[in-house]
Structure formats: C-alpha cells, structure tokens
Amino acid sequence: MFAATARARRPATEIVALLRDHADHPLSPPLYGPRDPLASWCMAALLITVCGRTALIDELTGPGVSTLRDRLTSR
C-alpha cells in the first residue's frame, strides 16, 4: 500500500490533527515557474475538475470530457 493511501485511511480526527500540526510548513514543490506541471491553466482546470469541481470543466477538451461532465453533474 502506498504511504498516501495509508494516510488517507486514518481516522478523520487524526488527519485533521496532522493538518493542524503542519499548517505552518510551506509547500515546496520540486518545480516552479513555467516548468511546474500545475503552471498551465489546462492542468489547473484538469486538477480542479478531477477533484469534483465543475467551475473550469469548459476549459477542458478531449474524448472523456463529456463523460466526466455527465458524471459530475448527475449527482
């Protein structure tokens, strides 16, 4: 099992406590600037959409977008 999966299966109270304990630690992604994979608007739209938010789904293109849109709006 991956470490992230194991962490995600912890009790919610433990996860919240860990988040609070580490809230003041800055995020240091390995890349920054134009080489950062999240720097492009398309990647940001994809990330937001796969997290279940539909605000930027119209920015996405491709054969799976209609299926994703249907799944997100049918809830």
C-alpha positions, 0 to 999 in steps of 0.5 A: 500500500502506498504511504498516501493511501495509508494516510488517507485511511486514518481516522478523520480526527487524526488527519485533521490533527496532522493538518493542524500540526503542519499548517505552518510548513510551506509547500515546496514543490520540486518545480516552479515557474513555467516548468511546474506541471500545475503552471498551465491553466489546462492542468489547473482546470484538469486538477480542479475538475478531477477533484469534483469541481465543475467551475473550469470543466469548459476549459477542458477538451478531449474524448472523456470530457463529456463523460466526466461532465455527465458524471459530475453533474448527475449527482 
